[in-house]
């Protein structure tokens, strides 16, 4: 019976319950059994309490036991620590630690290591460090526990520091600790330490351990040393799934998907089946390369192999779609994930909310917000920042501020999101006030904060304040300007229509030693997409080559577009032919370039090449191809193309397609068919439709239709002076006097007012502007112009209605393009065979004839871009085919 232990709740008397005159001579009460038996009873009873989930009671009893000097076994104390870990009770663990010196005969490193692990696993890494620092003897297990604690918290740099301290103490990691340290090397990108550990592993004879090899393989893979990773992989006698995953990941990081697939197939041949991680590596790689559709196909193949996607798979696909501006598909994938019963993570929700923000879809954004709250992520800073951004972009600044205020630990990105929201709403004053408050909350603005403010002030027209912030950020904020800071100014000036200032900032950026990036180039190139910007385009192209940006698809596409619009179509073709990868934008841009320059056959030929390459045409493609058939007067082919757009490709025609069709009929003189087509349009007629009709009717001499088109244009834009001018001229041709016309006539302009018509040309890097009626000088002789006009008399088309968008020429008034052309001929060197002129109004027929004569007589190529089209004059012919 003495050996039977009855389970009961033991209550030891506390100090307050003892008589006041009680003074024990020893810590062992005389009415207790001998110390060894009592100790055995205490250990057994404490084990019983722990096993039955009564840890709090066991710790309370320990306090009483320690007061009487009883000891517990090291094993019992260790099990109590383990129970604290299992229950994640930092509070009870601390109480246990407090009693350690009273309850144990001797505190050995094992117990100290156990306590260290308890603190780290219960979420107090700081106390784990304190425990570690107090240890009298730190053996391999102690170092392993501390490194493991930092590893669990992803404090990779601290793992590296501990490793070097450990080696300094003469303790060498074992085969179980090496993988943790190597994981830190991989995540820190510290390949040098990885190589050091590799050599230690060889000297210690641990290189044959598969998990050590796998960790080394992962280090070389993540650090981009593909050859080293390949050598380790090929030298491994045994390979498991982790080994294959690591080498596949190495090739994926290099963007070599083909080799990654080859390895996956080889993996199967060697009897190792790809697991979920293998497929996720491939899916992540496709998304990083922007090949989101192929990533979806990989997921389907994975499901076909019996492996269901997890939350990482879905998150990877959703974030990939969101990052590549396919936000609607990202939200559709999110919905599909929920229907498949997969609970989203905080990162998943952040990506989905970001997609809603890009789409400005407030309804779906609010639905996601409710799901964030339901899943308990509403206090998370990452998803909170995304919600602030969502409400800011949707113009709901009060909701954005509410979410912002509810984020318990705001980071700098929280502040940036709200500051950006105020800037987008035009509330730059509030944004600046919020910027100043950051210091009160001990949050230092970063370069993004400054850039957001600069962008906001530029977009709201406050250029002086933006420039002040730009120059202050280094002086007052101790923040170095980056490329985005310069980009903010460049984009702002372009937004405000100040191209020269934007180009000036672009040059100053380079003089300050900053390399333009993709955003810089894509911002500045459109500013040069005109005939007088041809030299600037070449300058920017050289900058692209110096910065090694020529292989960026978006930049190559933009260069194709800018060169074609600045008269350098041959450069567009060269860039296109040299591209290793082409997307639909590449094809569309060059096709549009051919159409702009009047090369209809080249445009249609390139379209057929695009089809043969398996590239599916989109809305932009059809607009250009229909226009190319119009240039060639191939009406039936154009009609078939228009029909196939909706019937075969399921694309609903837009206004640009209807305008192309009207021009198709108009160029071929099929004016009745054009009117029938307009009458059957499913959308409202706008200025571009009736403008096309007016051009066609004037070219083919249909006065009644021209007047009808002019009247329709006047209804749509009654304040347009040019339309009034054209319509009055048409009435005069009809025999109706100006006095009897009820249409409001434009006010007569006097010589002191700003002229309507301007032309610009560039000579020796200087842009010269000319206005119609500008007084002649010695550099631009009127006599030269008049001689050329006399030679062209009588050559006008007999059918064409000669109407002009500007006032008629007389003895004192000459059209601006003639002034620019004569100035260019006189002042440009003979070696320059190309003249480029930009005009803001439509060329008249007289000026068109003069340009053709000059191109033939003086063997010059003349480019004149007016408000209607690009005219390329060469050998007496114009690319517009006399239709403009």
C-alpha positions in Angstrom: 0.0 0.0 0.0 2.9 2.3 0.6 3.8 2.3 -3.0 0.2 3.2 -4.1 -0.1 6.9 -5.1 -3.6 8.3 -4.9 -4.4 11.1 -7.3 -5.4 14.1 -5.4 -4.9 17.8 -5.3 -1.9 18.5 -3.1 -2.0 21.7 -1.0 1.1 22.7 0.7 0.8 25.1 3.6 1.9 28.7 2.7 3.9 30.9 4.9 0.9 33.0 5.9 -0.8 29.9 7.3 2.0 28.9 9.7 2.1 30.0 13.4 4.0 33.3 13.9 6.4 31.6 16.4 7.2 28.8 14.0 11.0 28.6 13.3 12.1 25.4 11.5 15.6 24.4 12.2 15.9 22.8 8.8 14.1 23.0 5.5 12.9 19.4 6.0 9.8 19.3 8.2 10.1 16.5 10.8 6.6 15.2 10.0 7.5 14.4 6.4 8.9 11.2 5.1 12.7 11.1 4.3 13.8 13.5 1.6 14.4 10.8 -1.1 10.9 9.4 -0.8 9.4 12.9 -0.7 11.4 13.8 -3.8 10.1 10.7 -5.6 6.6 11.5 -4.6 7.0 15.2 -5.8 8.4 14.2 -9.2 5.7 11.6 -9.8 2.9 13.9 -8.8 4.3 16.8 -11.0 4.5 14.4 -14.0 0.9 13.4 -13.3 -0.3 17.0 -13.3 1.5 17.8 -16.5 0.1 14.7 -18.3 -3.4 15.7 -17.3 -3.1 19.3 -18.6 -2.8 20.9 -15.1 0.5 22.7 -15.8 -0.6 25.9 -14.0 -1.3 23.8 -10.9 2.0 22.0 -11.1 3.9 25.4 -11.3 2.0 26.7 -8.3 2.9 23.6 -6.3 6.6 24.1 -7.3 6.6 27.5 -5.6 5.5 25.8 -2.3 7.9 22.9 -2.8 10.9 25.3 -3.3 10.1 27.1 -0.1 10.8 23.9 1.9 14.0 23.1 0.1 12.8 20.1 -1.8 14.4 19.3 -5.1 13.1 17.8 -8.3 14.9 15.7 -10.9 16.4 17.3 -13.9 14.1 15.1 -16.1 11.0 16.4 -14.2 12.1 20.0 -14.7 12.8 19.4 -18.3 9.3 17.9 -18.8 7.8 21.0 -17.1 9.7 23.2 -19.6 8.4 21.0 -22.5 4.8 21.4 -21.2 5.3 25.2 -21.2 6.4 25.0 -24.8 3.5 22.8 -25.8 1.0 25.2 -24.2 2.9 28.3 -25.6 2.8 29.7 -22.0 5.5 32.3 -21.7 4.1 33.4 -18.3 4.4 29.9 -16.7 7.7 29.4 -18.3 9.0 32.6 -16.7 7.7 31.4 -13.3 9.4 28.0 -13.8 12.7 29.7 -14.7 12.5 31.8 -11.5 12.4 28.7 -9.4 15.2 26.8 -11.2 18.0 27.5 -8.8 15.9 26.4 -5.8 14.5 23.2 -7.3 17.6 21.7 -9.0 20.6 20.5 -7.2 22.8 21.6 -10.1 21.8 23.6 -13.1 23.4 22.0 -16.1 23.7 23.3 -19.7 20.9 20.9 -20.8 18.3 22.7 -18.7 19.6 26.2 -19.7 19.4 25.2 -23.4 15.9 23.9 -22.8 14.8 27.2 -21.2 16.4 29.1 -24.1 14.3 27.1 -26.5 11.2 27.7 -24.4 11.7 31.5 -24.6 12.2 31.4 -28.4 9.3 29.1 -29.1 7.0 31.1 -26.9 7.8 34.3 -28.8 10.4 36.0 -26.7 13.6 36.0 -28.6 15.0 38.8 -26.5 14.7 36.7 -23.3 16.2 33.7 -25.3 19.2 35.9 -26.0 19.5 37.0 -22.4 19.4 33.3 -21.3 22.1 32.5 -23.9 24.3 35.3 -22.7 24.1 34.2 -19.1 25.1 30.6 -19.8 28.3 29.6 -18.2 29.0 26.9 -20.8 27.7 27.1 -24.3 28.0 23.7 -26.0 26.9 22.6 -29.5 23.3 22.2 -28.3 23.1 25.7 -26.9 24.4 27.2 -30.1 22.0 25.0 -32.1 19.1 26.2 -30.0 20.0 29.9 -30.4 20.6 29.6 -34.1 17.4 27.6 -34.5 15.5 30.3 -32.6 16.8 33.0 -35.0 16.1 30.8 -38.0 12.4 30.3 -36.9 12.1 34.1 -36.8 13.8 34.4 -40.2 16.5 36.6 -38.7 19.0 35.4 -41.2 21.7 38.0 -40.6 21.7 37.1 -36.9 22.1 33.4 -37.8 25.2 34.4 -39.7 26.6 36.4 -36.8 26.0 33.5 -34.4 27.7 31.1 -36.7 30.9 33.2 -36.7 30.7 33.6 -32.9 30.3 29.9 -32.5 33.4 29.2 -34.7 35.3 31.7 -32.6 34.4 29.7 -29.5 35.8 26.6 -31.1 32.5 24.9 -31.6 31.9 23.3 -35.0 28.4 22.8 -36.4 27.1 19.3 -36.9 25.3 17.9 -39.9 21.9 19.0 -38.4 23.0 22.6 -37.8 24.7 23.1 -41.2 21.4 23.2 -43.1 20.1 26.0 -40.9 23.2 28.1 -41.4 23.2 27.4 -45.1 19.5 28.4 -45.3 20.6 31.8 -43.8 23.4 32.0 -46.4 20.9 31.5 -49.2 18.4 34.0 -47.9 21.1 36.6 -47.2 22.8 35.9 -50.6 26.1 35.3 -48.6 27.7 32.9 -51.0 31.2 33.4 -49.4 30.0 32.0 -46.1 28.3 29.2 -48.1 31.6 28.3 -49.7 33.3 28.4 -46.3 30.7 26.0 -44.8 31.1 23.8 -47.9 34.9 23.5 -47.1 34.2 22.7 -43.4 31.6 20.1 -44.4 34.2 18.4 -46.7 36.9 18.5 -43.9 34.5 17.1 -41.3 33.4 14.3 -43.6 29.7 15.5 -43.8 29.6 16.1 -47.5 28.0 12.7 -48.0 25.0 13.6 -45.9 22.1 14.2 -48.3 20.5 17.1 -46.3 23.9 18.9 -46.2 24.3 18.5 -50.0 20.7 19.7 -50.5 21.4 22.8 -48.4 24.6 23.6 -50.3 22.7 23.1 -53.5 20.1 25.6 -52.4 22.7 28.2 -51.5 24.4 28.0 -54.9 21.0 28.0 -56.7 19.6 31.1 -54.9 22.9 33.0 -55.2 22.9 32.4 -59.0 26.0 30.1 -59.1 24.4 27.7 -61.5 27.7 25.8 -62.4 28.5 25.1 -58.7 24.9 23.9 -58.1 25.1 21.7 -61.2 28.4 20.2 -60.0 27.1 19.4 -56.5 23.9 17.9 -58.0 25.8 15.7 -60.4 28.2 14.5 -57.7 25.5 13.4 -55.3 25.2 9.6 -55.0 21.7 9.9 -53.7 19.1 12.5 -54.8 15.7 13.0 -53.2 12.8 15.3 -54.1 14.6 18.2 -52.3 17.7 17.8 -54.5 15.7 17.8 -57.7 13.6 20.8 -56.5 16.8 22.8 -55.7 18.4 22.2 -59.1 15.1 22.9 -60.9 14.8 26.1 -58.9 18.4 27.1 -59.9 17.5 27.0 -63.6 14.2 28.7 -63.0 16.0 31.6 -61.3 18.1 31.9 -64.5 15.0 32.0 -66.6 15.9 28.7 -68.3 12.4 27.1 -68.2 13.3 24.6 -71.0 16.1 23.1 -68.9 13.9 23.1 -65.8 11.3 21.0 -67.7 14.0 18.7 -68.9 15.1 18.1 -65.4 11.6 17.5 -64.2 11.1 14.8 -66.9 14.5 13.2 -65.9 13.4 13.3 -62.3 10.4 11.1 -63.2 12.6 8.7 -65.2 14.8 8.2 -62.1 11.7 7.3 -60.1 11.3 10.5 -58.1 7.8 12.0 -58.6 7.5 15.8 -58.6 5.8 17.0 -55.5 3.7 20.2 -54.7 6.9 22.2 -54.2 8.3 21.2 -57.6 5.2 22.4 -59.4 5.0 25.6 -57.3 8.7 26.4 -58.3 7.7 26.2 -62.0 4.5 28.2 -61.6 6.4 31.0 -59.7 9.1 31.1 -62.4 6.5 31.5 -65.2 4.8 34.3 -63.3 8.1 36.1 -62.6 8.8 36.0 -66.4 5.3 37.5 -67.1 4.1 34.2 -68.7 1.0 34.0 -66.6 -1.0 31.9 -69.1 1.7 29.2 -69.1 1.7 29.3 -65.3 -2.0 28.5 -65.4 -1.4 25.6 -67.8 1.3 24.2 -65.4 -1.3 24.3 -62.6 -3.7 22.3 -64.7 -1.0 19.8 -65.5 -0.2 19.5 -61.8 -3.9 18.8 -61.0 -3.9 16.2 -63.8 -1.0 14.5 -61.9 -3.2 14.2 -58.8 -1.6 17.1 -56.9 -4.0 19.8 -55.7 -2.9 23.5 -55.6 -2.3 24.9 -52.1 -2.6 28.5 -50.9 1.0 29.2 -52.2 0.0 28.0 -55.7 -3.1 30.2 -55.8 -1.3 33.2 -54.2 1.5 32.9 -56.8 -0.9 32.9 -59.7 -3.1 35.8 -58.3 -0.1 38.0 -57.5 1.5 37.2 -60.9 -1.7 38.3 -62.7 -1.9 41.4 -60.5 1.7 42.4 -61.0 1.4 42.1 -64.8 -1.8 44.3 -65.0 -4.2 41.4 -65.5 -6.3 42.4 -62.5 -9.6 41.0 -63.7 -8.1 37.6 -64.1 -6.4 37.9 -60.7 -9.8 38.5 -59.1 -11.4 35.6 -61.0 -8.6 33.3 -59.8 -9.2 34.5 -56.2 -12.9 33.6 -56.6 -12.0 30.2 -58.0 -9.6 29.6 -55.0 -12.4 30.3 -52.5 -14.8 28.0 -54.4 -12.1 25.3 -54.2 -12.2 25.6 -50.4 -8.7 27.1 -50.0 -8.4 29.7 -47.3 -6.4 32.7 -48.5 -3.4 34.0 -46.6 -2.6 37.6 -45.8 -0.4 37.8 -48.9 -3.3 36.4 -51.1 -5.7 39.0 -49.8 -3.1 41.7 -50.3 -2.7 40.8 -54.0 -6.5 40.6 -54.5 -7.0 44.0 -52.8 -4.2 45.5 -55.0 -6.0 44.2 -58.1 -9.2 45.9 -57.0 -7.2 49.1 -56.4 -5.8 49.0 -59.9 -9.3 48.4 -61.3 -10.8 51.0 -58.9 -13.4 48.4 -58.2 -14.8 49.6 -54.9 -17.6 47.0 -54.5 -15.3 44.0 -54.8 -12.7 45.8 -52.6 -15.3 46.2 -49.8 -16.2 42.5 -50.1 -12.5 41.7 -49.7 -12.2 44.0 -46.8 -15.0 42.1 -45.0 -13.2 38.9 -45.7 -10.0 40.4 -44.3 -11.8 41.2 -41.0 -13.5 37.8 -40.9 -10.1 36.0 -41.2 -8.5 38.2 -38.6 -6.0 40.0 -40.8 -7.5 43.5 -40.3 -4.6 44.4 -38.0 -2.0 43.3 -40.5 0.2 46.1 -41.8 0.6 44.6 -45.3 -3.1 44.1 -46.1 -3.9 47.3 -44.2 -1.6 49.3 -46.6 -3.3 47.6 -49.6 -6.7 48.7 -48.3 -5.5 52.3 -47.7 -4.3 52.3 -51.3 -7.6 50.8 -52.5 -9.8 53.4 -50.8 -7.4 56.2 -51.9 -7.5 55.3 -55.5 -11.3 55.0 -55.4 -11.5 58.5 -54.0 -12.8 57.4 -50.5 -10.3 59.3 -48.4 -12.3 59.1 -45.2 -12.4 55.3 -45.5 -8.7 55.2 -46.3 -8.0 57.4 -43.2 -10.1 55.1 -41.0 -8.2 52.0 -42.1 -5.0 53.9 -41.7 -5.9 54.8 -38.1 -6.8 51.2 -37.3 -3.3 49.8 -38.3 -1.6 49.3 -34.9 2.0 49.3 -36.1 2.1 51.6 -39.1 5.2 51.4 -41.3 6.5 54.0 -43.7 4.4 52.4 -46.5 1.2 53.0 -44.5 2.0 56.7 -44.5 3.0 56.6 -48.2 -0.3 55.0 -49.2 -2.4 57.7 -47.5 -0.1 60.6 -48.6 -0.4 59.2 -52.2 -4.2 59.1 -51.8 -4.4 62.8 -50.8 -2.1 63.7 -53.7 -4.2 61.8 -56.2 -7.3 63.7 -55.0 -5.5 67.0 -55.4 -5.3 67.6 -51.6 -1.5 68.3 -51.7 -1.8 70.5 -48.6 -3.2 67.7 -46.5 -0.6 65.3 -47.9 2.1 67.7 -46.9 0.6 68.0 -43.4 0.6 64.2 -43.1 4.2 64.2 -44.3 5.2 66.6 -41.4 3.3 64.4 -38.8 5.5 61.4 -39.7 8.2 62.8 -37.5 5.9 63.0 -34.5 5.3 59.3 -34.8 9.0 58.6 -35.2 8.6 57.3 -38.7 11.2 58.6 -41.1 10.1 59.4 -44.6 11.8 57.3 -47.3 12.6 58.2 -50.9 9.1 56.9 -51.9 7.5 59.4 -49.6 9.4 62.3 -51.1 8.7 61.0 -54.7 5.0 60.7 -54.0 4.9 64.3 -52.8 6.9 65.6 -55.8 4.6 63.7 -58.2 1.5 65.0 -56.5 2.6 68.6 -56.7 3.7 68.3 -60.3 0.4 66.7 -61.4 -1.5 69.4 -59.6 0.4 72.2 -61.4 2.5 73.3 -58.4 5.9 73.0 -60.1 7.7 75.4 -57.8 6.8 73.4 -54.7 7.7 70.1 -56.4 11.1 71.5 -57.3 11.6 72.7 -53.8 10.9 69.2 -52.4 13.2 67.7 -55.0 16.2 69.8 -54.0 15.3 69.6 -50.2 15.1 65.8 -50.0 18.9 65.4 -49.8 19.6 68.5 -47.7 16.8 68.3 -45.2 15.7 64.7 -45.4 19.1 63.0 -45.7 17.5 61.0 -48.5 19.4 60.4 -51.7 17.5 61.1 -54.9 16.9 58.0 -57.1 15.9 57.6 -60.7 12.2 57.7 -59.6 12.8 61.2 -58.2 13.9 62.5 -61.6 11.2 60.5 -63.3 8.6 62.3 -61.2 9.8 65.7 -62.5 10.0 64.5 -66.1 6.5 62.9 -66.1 5.2 66.0 -64.4 6.5 68.4 -67.0 5.2 66.2 -69.8 1.8 66.0 -68.0 1.7 69.8 -68.0 2.7 70.0 -71.7 6.2 71.3 -71.1 8.3 69.0 -73.3 11.4 71.2 -73.4 11.6 71.4 -69.6 11.1 67.6 -69.4 14.0 67.1 -71.9 16.1 69.5 -69.9 15.5 67.5 -66.7 16.3 64.3 -68.6 19.7 65.7 -69.6 20.4 67.1 -66.1 19.6 63.7 -64.7 22.4 62.2 -66.7 24.8 65.0 -65.9 24.3 64.3 -62.2 25.4 60.7 -62.8 22.0 59.0 -62.7 21.3 56.3 -65.2 17.8 56.5 -66.8 15.7 53.4 -66.2 12.8 51.9 -68.1 10.3 54.3 -66.7 12.5 57.3 -67.6 12.8 56.2 -71.2 9.1 55.3 -71.6 8.2 58.7 -70.2 10.5 60.8 -72.3 10.2 59.0 -75.7 6.6 60.1 -76.5 7.7 63.7 -76.1 9.9 63.2 -79.2 7.3 61.4 -81.3 7.1 64.1 -83.9 9.1 65.1 -87.0 11.2 67.8 -85.3 12.2 65.4 -82.5 14.1 63.0 -84.8 17.5 63.9 -83.5 16.3 63.7 -79.9 15.0 60.2 -80.6 18.5 59.1 -81.7 20.0 60.8 -78.6 17.6 58.8 -76.3 18.2 55.6 -78.3 22.0 56.0 -77.6 21.2 56.4 -74.0 19.2 53.2 -74.1 22.2 51.4 -75.5 24.5 52.8 -72.9 22.2 51.7 -70.1 21.8 48.2 -71.7 18.0 48.7 -71.9 17.6 47.7 -75.6 16.4 44.2 -74.7 13.5 45.6 -72.7 10.4 44.7 -74.7 8.4 47.8 -73.7 11.3 50.1 -74.6 11.9 48.4 -78.0 8.2 48.8 -78.8 8.3 52.5 -77.8 11.3 53.1 -80.0 9.5 51.5 -83.0 6.6 53.8 -82.4 8.6 57.0 -81.8 10.9 56.4 -84.8 8.0 55.9 -87.2 6.3 59.1 -85.9 9.5 61.1 -86.3 10.0 60.0 -89.9 12.6 57.3 -89.2 10.6 54.2 -90.3 13.7 52.4 -91.5 15.0 52.5 -87.9 11.6 51.1 -86.7 12.1 48.2 -89.1 15.6 47.5 -87.9 14.6 47.5 -84.3 11.7 45.2 -85.0 13.8 42.7 -87.0 16.4 42.6 -84.2 14.0 41.8 -81.4 14.4 38.3 -79.9 10.9 38.5 -78.4 7.9 40.2 -79.9 4.4 40.7 -78.4 1.2 42.0 -80.0 2.2 45.6 -79.3 5.5 45.1 -81.4 3.5 43.9 -84.4 0.7 46.5 -84.1 3.2 49.3 -83.7 5.1 48.6 -86.9 1.9 47.9 -88.9 0.6 51.3 -87.7 3.9 52.8 -88.8 3.6 51.4 -92.3 0.1 52.8 -92.5 1.2 56.2 -91.2 3.8 56.4 -94.0 1.4 55.2 -96.7 3.0 51.7 -97.2 -0.2 49.7 -97.5 1.3 46.5 -99.0 4.0 46.3 -96.3 1.4 46.7 -93.6 -0.8 43.9 -94.9 2.2 41.7 -95.6 3.4 42.2 -92.0 -0.1 41.3 -90.7 0.0 38.0 -92.5 3.4 37.3 -91.1 2.0 38.0 -87.6 -0.8 35.5 -88.2 1.7 32.9 -89.4 3.7 33.5 -86.2 0.6 32.5 -84.2 0.0 36.0 -82.7 -3.7 36.7 -82.3 -4.7 40.1 -83.5 -6.5 42.6 -81.2 -8.5 45.8 -81.6 -5.5 47.9 -82.6 -4.4 45.4 -85.2 -7.8 45.6 -87.0 -7.9 49.4 -87.0 -4.5 49.6 -88.8 -5.2 46.7 -91.2 -8.5 48.2 -92.3 -6.7 51.5 -92.8 -4.1 49.8 -94.9 -6.7 48.3 -97.2 -8.2 51.8 -97.5 -4.8 53.2 -98.7 -4.7 50.4 -101.3 -8.4 51.0 -102.2 -9.1 47.3 -101.6 -12.7 47.8 -100.3 -13.8 44.2 -100.4 -10.8 43.0 -98.4 -11.4 45.8 -95.9 -15.0 44.8 -95.5 -14.1 41.2 -94.9 -11.6 42.2 -92.3 -14.2 44.3 -90.5 -16.7 41.4 -90.5 -14.1 38.8 -89.3 -13.3 41.0 -86.4 -16.6 40.4 -84.7 -17.5 37.0 -86.3 -14.2 35.2 -86.0 -12.4 37.0 -83.2 -15.4 38.1 -81.1 -14.1 41.7 -80.9 -16.8 44.4 -80.7 -15.9 47.2 -83.2 -15.0 50.5 -81.7 -15.1 54.1 -83.0 -11.6 53.8 -84.5 -12.8 50.8 -86.6 -15.8 52.7 -87.9 -13.6 55.7 -88.9 -11.3 53.3 -90.7 -14.2 51.9 -92.6 -15.5 55.4 -93.6 -12.0 56.2 -94.9 -12.0 52.9 -96.7 -15.1 53.8 -98.7 -14.1 57.5 -99.0 -10.7 56.8 -100.6 -12.3 54.7 -103.3 -15.0 57.3 -103.9 -17.9 55.1 -102.6 -19.6 57.9 -100.8 -23.1 56.4 -100.9 -21.8 53.2 -99.3 -20.0 55.3 -96.7 -23.3 57.1 -95.7 -25.2 53.8 -95.6 -22.5 52.4 -93.4 -22.8 55.4 -91.1 -26.6 55.1 -90.9 -26.2 51.5 -89.8 -23.7 52.2 -87.1 -24.5 50.9 -83.6 -22.9 53.8 -81.8 -23.3 57.6 -81.8 -21.6 59.5 -84.6 -18.8 61.8 -83.4 -16.5 64.4 -84.9 -14.0 61.8 -86.3 -16.8 60.1 -88.3 -18.1 63.3 -90.0 -14.5 64.6 -90.3 -13.8 61.5 -92.5 -16.9 62.2 -94.5 -16.0 65.8 -95.1 -12.5 64.8 -96.3 -13.9 62.2 -98.7 -16.6 64.5 -100.1 -14.1 67.4 -100.6 -11.6 65.1 -102.4 -14.2 63.7 -104.7 -16.0 67.0 -105.3 -19.4 66.2 -103.7 -20.4 69.6 -102.5 -23.8 68.7 -101.0 -22.3 65.9 -98.9 -19.5 68.2 -97.8 -22.0 70.8 -96.6 -24.0 68.1 -94.8 -20.9 66.8 -93.1 -19.8 70.3 -92.1 -23.2 71.1 -90.6 -23.1 67.8 -88.6 -19.6 68.8 -87.4 -20.9 72.2 -86.3 -23.7 70.6 -84.3 -21.1 68.5 -82.4 -18.6 71.3 -81.9 -20.4 74.7 -82.3 -17.5 76.7 -80.9 -14.8 75.4 -83.4 -13.5 78.3 -85.4 -12.0 76.0 -88.1 -15.3 74.3 -88.8 -17.0 77.6 -89.2 -14.3 78.7 -91.6 -14.6 75.5 -93.7 -18.4 75.6 -93.8 -18.5 79.2 -94.9 -16.2 78.4 -97.8 -18.5 75.5 -98.8 -21.5 77.8 -98.8 -19.6 80.3 -101.0 -18.8 77.4 -103.5 -22.5 76.6 -103.4 -23.3 80.2 -104.5 -24.6 81.3 -101.1 -23.2 84.7 -100.1 -21.7 85.1 -96.7 -24.3 87.7 -95.8 -27.2 85.4 -96.3 -25.7 82.5 -94.3 -27.4 82.0 -90.9 -24.5 80.2 -89.5 -22.5 82.3 -87.0 -19.4 83.5 -88.8 -16.1 83.6 -87.0 -14.9 87.0 -85.9 -12.5 88.7 -88.2 -9.0 88.5 -86.8 -6.7 91.5 -86.7 -2.9 91.6 -87.2 -2.2 91.9 -83.5 -3.8 88.7 -82.5 -2.0 85.3 -82.1 -2.2 83.5 -85.5 -4.1 80.2 -85.8 -1.6 78.5 -88.1 1.9 77.6 -86.9 4.7 75.5 -88.4 7.9 74.3 -86.9 11.2 73.0 -88.4 14.6 72.1 -86.9 17.8 73.4 -88.3 21.2 72.8 -86.7 19.6 71.7 -83.4 17.5 74.8 -83.2 13.7 74.7 -83.6 12.3 77.6 -85.6 8.6 78.5 -85.4 6.7 80.3 -88.2 3.2 81.7 -88.2 0.9 82.4 -91.2 1.2 86.0 -92.2 4.5 86.4 -90.5 6.5 89.3 -92.1 9.2 88.2 -94.4 12.9 88.9 -94.0 16.0 88.3 -95.9 16.2 84.7 -94.8 12.8 83.9 -96.1 12.2 85.6 -99.4 8.7 86.1 -100.6 9.9 86.2 -104.2 11.2 82.6 -104.0 7.8 81.4 -102.8 5.9 83.3 -105.4 8.1 82.0 -108.3 7.3 78.4 -107.2 3.6 79.2 -107.0 3.5 80.6 -110.6 5.1 77.4 -111.9 2.3 75.3 -110.2 -0.7 77.3 -111.5 -3.2 75.3 -113.4 -2.1 72.0 -111.9 -5.0 71.7 -109.4 -7.4 68.8 -109.5 -10.6 69.7 -111.4 -12.9 67.7 -109.1 -11.4 68.6 -105.7 -13.2 71.2 -103.5 -10.5 73.6 -102.5 -11.2 74.7 -99.0 -8.7 75.8 -96.4 -8.6 75.7 -92.6 -6.8 79.0 -92.5 -7.2 82.4 -94.2 -6.2 82.8 -97.9 -2.8 83.9 -98.8 -2.3 87.4 -100.2 0.6 89.8 -100.9 1.4 90.2 -97.2 0.2 86.8 -95.9 1.9 83.5 -96.6 1.0 80.1 -95.0 3.3 79.0 -92.3 4.5 75.7 -93.9 5.7 77.6 -97.0 7.8 79.9 -94.7 9.2 76.9 -92.9 10.0 75.1 -96.1 11.7 78.0 -97.8 13.7 78.7 -94.6 14.8 75.1 -94.4 15.9 75.1 -98.1 18.0 78.2 -97.7 19.6 77.4 -94.3 20.0 73.6 -94.2 23.3 72.2 -95.5 23.2 70.5 -98.9 24.3 67.2 -97.2 21.0 67.2 -95.4 18.5 65.7 -97.9 15.6 65.5 -95.4 13.4 68.4 -94.3 10.9 67.9 -91.5 8.1 70.2 -90.7 5.2 70.0 -88.2 2.0 72.1 -88.7 -0.9 72.4 -86.4 -3.6 72.7 -89.1 -4.4 70.9 -92.3 -2.3 71.7 -95.3 -4.0 73.5 -98.2 -3.8 72.1 -101.7 -1.6 75.0 -102.9 1.0 74.2 -100.2 0.7 70.5 -101.0 1.6 71.2 -104.6 4.5 73.4 -103.7 6.0 70.7 -101.5 5.7 68.1 -104.3 7.5 70.5 -106.7 10.3 71.2 -104.3 10.8 67.5 -103.5 11.3 66.9 -107.3 13.2 70.0 -108.2 15.7 70.0 -105.3 15.8 66.2 -104.8 14.8 66.5 -101.2 12.6 64.3 -99.0 10.1 66.5 -97.2 8.1 65.3 -94.2 5.2 67.5 -93.2 2.9 66.3 -90.4 -0.3 68.3 -90.3 -3.4 67.8 -88.3 -4.7 65.1 -90.6 -1.8 62.9 -91.6 1.9 62.5 -92.3 2.9 63.7 -95.7 6.1 62.2 -97.1 7.1 64.1 -100.3 9.7 62.4 -102.6 10.3 62.8 -106.3 7.2 64.9 -106.8 4.8 62.4 -105.1 3.2 62.3 -101.6 2.6 59.3 -99.5 -1.0 60.4 -98.7 -2.0 59.8 -102.4 -3.5 63.3 -102.5 -6.1 62.2 -99.9 -6.0 64.2 -96.7 
